[in-house]
Amino acid sequence: MAEGDTILRAARRLHEALTGSEVAVRTPGRRRPQGGAGRLDGRTMRGAEARGKHLLLHFSGGLALHSHLGMRGSWHLYRPGERWRRPARSAWIALAGERAEAVNFNGTSMRIVREAELARDPRLARLGPDILAAETTPAAAAAALRARAEPTAELGDALLDQSALAGVGNIFKSEGCFEAQTSPWRRLDGLDDEELARVAGATRELMVAAVETGHQPKRIYGRAGMPCPRCGGPISARGQGDSARTTYWCARCQP
């Protein structure tokens, strides 16, 4: 699933490419955004923002496009008239401005709503602090996890709880715990505030770097059975939580 770094990076690129432009809208694929994409045709894009794993594009007239990329979704930018790198049938929407054309392929959901509806949206209202927001310090992120996640939750599972801390996905769950040398299997009520802040801070730093570089860390993620880059021991992996998302860790380095 696209994690917060991917969404923030996309929001920044779309903001730069389309803000201030009137857009021409096409929906060439098999799926259509809810709420009538044609309502955006001819409107001016006012800006783009990321809220955890949710991407919001704001338009004149009080309309917004709300997309969630899920596991396979992505936003592409093209020069005007440039050939798309993916088939049109997989595109939800294309927004053509003066300087660029933005195309969304695949993804889980997309809808066009009035701005007032966003304020009442229960999915957005339930989100915890965005780990990539400037005000989300390691201490603030740790406090949010402590206040919003179940005290008996395992650390790796708590980091994926978007109602506690928004934006963290499976890659950064594993990589953040590894960087902080803390076991993802420890319960929140067994971690002190300093330990929890260290994990949150390490996770945030890795995600900020990924936003800037476009490259996500893979020191242990997807490397089950391979040598740990820190101690040389074998990297372990198994499902965690109700959704059984695979967690990667080093039993030697992460007590």
N, C-alpha and C positions, 0 to 999 in steps of 0.2 A: 504494500500500500504506500502511496506517496506520503512522505513524512513532511513535517513542518518546514524543513529547509527547502524542499522542492517547491512547496506552495509559495513561500516568501520569495524565492528566486523568480518564480513565474510572475508573481504580482509585480515585482519591480520591473521586469522586462516589459510586461504589458502596459504598465503605467508610463514608462518612458516612450513606448512606441505609439500609443493610441490616445493618451490624454490630450484633450483639446481638439481632437478630430471628430468630425461627423462620420458615422460608420454606415456602410452599406452591409446589410445582413443577408446571409444565405444559410439554408439548412439542407444541405445536399444528401445527408445520410439517411439511414433507415430509422433512426430515432430522432425525436423532436423534443426540444426543451419544453417543460411545462410552462403554461402561462402565456404562450404566443410570442415566439422570437421576433415576429414582424413588428412588434411594438417598439423594438429598439431601432428599427430602420430609420436613418436620417437623424438620429439623436447624437448628441455630443458626449463622448466619454469624459467623465469628470475625474476619474481616478480608479485605482485598484488597491485592494488590501487583502492581507492574509489574516485569518483567525484560526490558528491551529492548522488543521488539515482542510479548512474551508477557504475558498477563493471567492472574493466579492468584487464585481466590477460595477461602478456607479455611473449613471447616465443622467443627462438633463431630463427634466420633467419628473424627477423623483422616482425613477426606475432603477432596478439593480438586477444584475445577473449573478446567481449564486450557483457555484459548481463544486462538486466533490469528485476527485479523480479516482478514488478507490485504488485497486491494484494495478490497473492497466491504462488509466487515463493519462493524458498529457496535453499541454498547450504548445503549439508550434507558432513561430513567427516567420513570415515570408516577405520578401520584397514584393511590391505590387506586380502582379502578373506572373510571379515565379511559380513553377510547378510544385505541387505538394509532394511530399515524400511518402505519404500514406494514401490509401484509396479513399475516395470521396465518400464511399458508403459507410465508412467508420467515423465520419465527422458529425458531431452534434450541431456545430454552429461555426460559421466563418464571419468575422468582423473585419471589413476592409476599410481602412482609413487612408489618409493622404500619404503617410510614410510607410505603412506596413499593413499586412493582413494577418490577423490572429485566428488560428483554427484550433478548436478543441476536438480531440479524437478520443473515442471510447469514454471511459469514466463511468462512475456509478450513477450520478444524478446531475441534473441541471434544470434550473427554473428561472423564470422572469417574474419578479415581484415588485411591488411598491416598497420604497424604503421603510415606510411605517410598518410593513409586515415583518421586515428583518428584526425590528426591535421586539416583536412579539414571538419570534420563532423559538420554539422550545429547544430545538437542537443547538442553536447558537447560545441561548440563555443558559444551557446546562454546562457550557464549556468552562473549564478552569482557566487560570491565567495562561497566556501564550508564553511558552518557554523562551521564545525568541523576541518577545517584547522588551524594549529598553528598560522598563521598570521591573522586569522579573529578574531580580538578583538571585544568586544561589540561596540566600537566606529566605527570600520571598517564595521561591519555588519549593523549598523544603517545608516552609510553613503551610503552603497550599496542599502539599501531599499529606502533611500531618492532619490538616483540618478536614480535608475532603475525602480521602481514601479510607478504607476500612483499616483500623489499627492492626488487624491480624493478617492483612494482605501481604503477600510476598513482594519484595521490592520490585522485581522485574514486572510483575503483574500490575502493581500500582503505577509504575511509570507509563503504562499503556492506557490508564484510565483517563480519558479525555475530559471527564468532569472534574478531575483533580488537577491535571496539568496538561494543557493542550499542545499538540504538535509532535510529541514523541511517538515514534513507531518502533517496529521490531529491531531494525538495525541499530538505532541509537540507544535503545534499551540495553542491548547487549554490550555495545561499544562503550557506552557511558559507565556502566558498572565495571567493565574491565579497566578502563582508564583510571577509575577511582579505587581500584583494587578492593572492591567490595562484592560479596556474593549476591547475585540476584535472587537467591533463595531465602535470604534473611527476611524476617517479618519486620514491618515498620515499627511495631512496638518493641522490637529488640535493637533498634538503631537509635543512637542519640542524635541530637540536632546537628552536631558538627559532622557526623558521618553522612547524614542525609543531605546536608548542604554541599558536601564534597562531591557526592554523586550527581546532584542536580547541576552543580557548577561545571563538572567535567562534561556532562551531557550537553549542556548549553554551549560550551566552548567548541566542542566537536561540531555541533550543528551550525554555529556561526561560521566556522571555517568552511563548512560544506556550502553554505549560502554564497560565500565569496568566491570559492574555487569551482563549484559545480561538481565536486567529487566527494562522495560519501566514504567514510573510513571502513575498511574491511580487514582489520587486524585479526579479528577472530570470527566475525560473522560469516557463516557459510563454510567454515574451515574445520568442521568436526573431525577429530582424529588426527589433525595435523599438529605440528609442534607449536606450542605457545611462543609468540615472538618475544616474550619477556623472560620466561624461565626454561622453555624447551619441553615442558610437560605436555601431555595430550590435551587438546581442546575438547571439551565435552559439549553435548547438545541433547536436549529433550524438550518436550512440550511443557508449557507452563500455563496455569490458569484455566478457566472454563473454556476459552477458545483454543487452548493447546497450541498457542503460537510458540515456535521453536526458540528457545533461549540458548545462547552460546556463552560458555564461561570456562575459566581455567580453575580447577579445584585447588591447585597449588597456590596460585597468586591471589585468589579471591576468597579469603576465609570468611 
